[in-house]
Amino acid sequence: MRLLRPLRLLLLALPWMLPPAPVAAEATPLLALPGYPGLRPEDRGNVERFLRMNTPRVLALGADGAFGWRSGGGTAEEVERAALESCRRRGRGRACEVAVRDLAVLAPGLAPVAPWTPLPPPPGTRIGGEHHDTMPDGRFVWWGAAQAAGVVVWAHGRGPEGVDSRGLQPQSWTRHFNNAGYDVWRFDRHPDEDGLNRAAAWLRDDLAALRARGYRRVIVAGQSRGAWNALQALAKPGLADVVIAMAPAAHGLEDSPIFRRQVEDLRRVLLAAAAGGAPAARVAVANFRDDPFDADPETRATVLRDFAPRAAAFLLLDRPEGFTGHVAGGSVRFNDRFGACLLRFATAEAPPNAC
């Protein structure tokens, strides 16, 4: 198979057997996938897109540049079958082999050379307490504080009626950051103990601990209640360099007695962020159409825009066309449309103020 032979030669040339050590993002076999010999130039963008997808994910490669991939949407076995079938269709029925499964780059037929997988976080990396954990997410490449460009701390939402949201995979747009050399951690809270201000205090403590571990840039991001907690972290200057809040909410649905307090409470959170006098961190917020947790979309957008001059940089994705509902930020479409822009906003010397 003309593709697989140069693919194997490339894999043999990669540093499979080097001693465990942090490596730069551009040097990993996983992120070198778009440069595999035999892959058509017009298809490299498709492979790059695969690398920005959440797990479970599989990339299959075959002859004459055939490839296929799938991400999510079923069990690991279903995803693998779909990727292989897609590759076989592109290759007109010829055999395909799994080249990547989740984070592992596989080398079919290359035994005894082992597959490449990223090093796991060292034991004892977790931060937290009795009712919460802040920990690296093993579904993302681990760089380590000394080598990483920074860290993204992802805060999940608060599930209705005590649903346990711990362990949920961060939204896929965070893959842009991981592929750029950022570690991705989860801020998980026990649903029975996940009080608004209690969680905010936990998060502030854990961000300070991550800063003390040597991360050069600290980004806190979240969905819904986790996004609200991320904004609350701004009250203590120096904890976060960047906050990315997806549909921040902390007041329930319309039948909640505190629902109508949302806008004023948001205003207070943002005023607390500005109280220190120095510019707050870079802040990006996404609001979506038809979000049942958004009490007053127009006024909320105004409050956020009023805060913009107090931030080091500000980006508001205000009800973008084609995105509806409270969890629109978790969609593949959002990842494709806004993921790269959020990375630029968080990391570029001159961050964009629009996407």
N, C-alpha and C positions, 0 to 999 in steps of 0.2 A: 504494500500500500504506500503510495508515493508520499502521502502526508505523514504517516506514522513513522516511517524510517527517519526523516529529518527531525521529527518531533523527538524520537528517542535519542538521536545524537545530541540534540540540545539538552535534553534532560540529563544525559550523562555528563555534559560539560558543566552543569549547575552544581553549586557547592553542597551536595547532599551529605557528604561525610565530614564537613567541617565541625569543629567543636561547637557546642551550643553557645551562642552569643547573639546579642541583639544585632539586627541588620537594618540598613536603611530601607525605606519603603520601596524604592525603585529597584532594589537588588533581590527581592524575594521571588522565588519561582512562581508563586501565585499571581503576582502583579505583572510578571513578564509574559503572561499568556497571550496578549494581543500581538506579540512579536514572534510567535511560533512560526518557523519556516513552513511553507505550504499553505498557510492561511491567506486567503485572498485579501488584498488591501481593503477592499470595500466591505469586508466582513469584520475587520478588526474593531470597528465601533460597536458591533453587536456583542463581541466578546467583552469589550470594556463595560458595556451595559450589564452583562451577566455578573461581572465582579461587583456591581453596585446593588445586587439583589440580596434579599435575606435568605436564610436557610429555612428548610432544606432546599438545596440547589445542586444541579448536576450539569456539567458540560461534557458532551460527547463529541469525538472527532473521528473522521473517516478519511477515505481516499479523495484526492482531487479537491481538497479544501472543504469537503462536506463537514458540517458541524450542526449541532442542535443543542439547545439548553432549555431547562425549565427551572422555575423557582416557585416555592410555596404551592398552595392550591391542592394539597393532598399529603399523603404520607411520604416518607423518604423513598419507599419502593415505587409508589405511583409516579413521583417526580422523575426517578431514574428511568422508568419505562418510557415515559413521555419524551425525555431528552433523547434516548436512543432511537425511538421511532421517528422523531423529527430529523435526526441526523441521517437515518436510513432513507427517508423520503428525499432529502436533499442530495444524497449520494446515489439515487436511483436504485435502491435496494441493496447496495453493497454494505458489507459489515462495518460497524462503528464500535468504538471502545470508549469507556468512560475515562475522560482525561482529568476531570476535577469533580470531587464530591465534597460539597460544603467548602471547607478550607483546605482540603488535602489535594495536592497535585499527585496524581497516580501515574505510574509508568508501566503499563501492561507489557508483559513479556520481558521485563528488564531484571527479573530476579537474578541474583540476590540483592540487587540495589533496592533499598527500602523507599517507600513513598515519602514525599516531603509534607510535613505538617508544621504549622507554627509552634513554637515553644509555648507551653502553658504558663500561666502566671505562677510564680513560686508559692509554696505553702505559706500561709499566714498573711496573705495579701489583703484579705477582707478587712473592712472597717465597719464599725456598727455597734449595736448594743443588743439588749434583750429583745426588743420588738422591731428592730429594723436591721438591714444589712446594706452596705454599700460595697460592691464587689465587681471585679471585671466580669464581663459577659463572655463566656467561652465560645460563643458563636462568632466572635470577631477576632482578628489577628491581635496578638499581644505583643506590644513593643517594649514596655517597661519604662519607668519614669526617666531613666538616664538617657534612653535613646529616642523616646517619643517626642513628637512635636508638641504634644500636650495631651489633655484628657477631656473627653466628653462624658459628663455624668447625666444619665437619662433617668428621669422620674416618671413613673407610670401614673395613670389616672387612678381615681378611687372608684372601684367597682360598685354598682348599685347593690343594695341589700346584702352587704357583707361579702360580695364576690372577692376572692383572693386574686389579686393581679400580680403577685410576686412571680418573677421568672418570665414575664412576657418579654418577647424580643423587642428591643428598641426599634423605632420606625426606620424603614430601610434607607431614608435619606442620610442617616448617620453613617452609612457605608462610605459616602464621599469622604468623611473625616477619617475613618479608619484606614482607608486606602491611601490617605495623605499622611499617615504616620501617627494618628491620634489613637490612644487607647480608648475603649468604650466601656464604661462602668454603669451598673444599674443601681438606682436608689430604691430598694424594695422595702415596703412597710407592711407590717401585719395589719390586716383589715380591721381587727377589733381595737387597735391602738392608734389608728391613723388619724389622729386629730389634726386640724389645720395648723395651728400654731406650734404644736408639739413636733410635727413633721418638719416644719420650717426650721425649728431650732436644731433638729437632728441634721438636716441638710447643711446648715451653716457650719456646724461642728465638723462634718465630714469633708466639706470643701476646704476648710482650714487644714485638716489633716493631709489631704491630697497635696495641697500647696507645700506643706512641710516636707512631704516626701520627694519634692524636687521637680514636680511637673512645671514646665515653663509657661504653659498657657492652660487655664482652667475654663472650660465651657460647661455651663449647666443648661440642660434642655429638658423639656417634658411635655406631656400631653394632659390637658384638662386640669385636674387638681395638682398633678405634678408640675404643670406649667405655672400654675399660680404659686406654688412653693418656690419655683425657680425665680419668679419675679420678687418674692419676699426675700430671697437671698441678697438682693441688691441693697437692703437696708444696712448691711455691714460692708463698707467699702473694702476692696482688695481681695474679696473671696473669689469672685468670678471676673474674668476678663470679658466674657460674652454670655448673654442669656438668650436662649431661643425658646419662645413659648408658643406652643401649638394649641389654639383654642382654650386659653386659660379659663378655668371655671372653678368655683368653690361654693356655689349657692344652690345647687340642685336644679330641679325643673320648676315650671311655672307654679305648681301647686305647693312649692316650698314657702314657708312664711318669710324667709329671708331673700327670696328670689329678686325682689325689687331693690334690694340693697347692693346688688352686685356692682353697679357703676360707681357708686360712692365709695365702696370698699376698694375698688380698683384704684380710684383716685388717691386714696390714702396710702395704698401700697406704693404707688409711684412717687408720691410726695416724700415718703420715708426714704426712698431710693435717692432722692435729690437733697436730703437734709444735710448730708455731710459737707456740702459746699463744692467739692470737687466733682467733675463730670462722672456720672455713673458709667458702668461698663457699656460696651456695645450691646444693644438690645434689639432683637427681632421678634415680632409677634405676628402670628397668622390667625385671622378670623375667617370663618366660612359661612356661606349662605345657608339658611335653613338650619341653623344650629339651635336645637331646643334649649341649650344651656346658656344661650346669649340673651340676656334680658332686654337689651336695648342696643342693637347693632350700630345705629348711627351715632348715638351719644358715646358709646364705648370707643368707637373709632376716633371721635373728637378728643376724648380724654387721652388716648394714646398719642395722637399727633401733638397735643399740647405738651406732652412729656418730652418729645423729640429733642428740643434744644438742651435738655439737661443730661442727655446721654452722650457718651463718647462718639457714638454713631447710632443711627436708628433706621430700622427697616420695618415697614408695616405692609404685610400682604393682606389687604383688606378685601375679603370676599371675592377672590379671583374667579373669573368666569370658568365654568366647567367643574368646579369643586363645591360639593354640597355636603352638609352634615357635620356632626361634631368630630368625627375621626377621619376627615378627608386628608389630613396630613399624613396618615398612615398608608395611603394608596401608592401603588407603583407610579401612577400618573403624576402624583405630587413629587415623588422622587425624581422622575425624569424631567419635570418642568422646573423645579426649584432647588433640587439638591446641590447642584454645582454653584448656584447663586448664594445659597446659605454658607457654603464653604468659603466663597470669596468674601462674603460679608464678615465672616468671623476671622479671617486670616490675612486678607490683603492689606497692604499698607494704606491704600485708599479704598475703603469699602464702598460698595454700591449702595445707593439709597432707594433703588428700585430693581425689580427683577423682570 
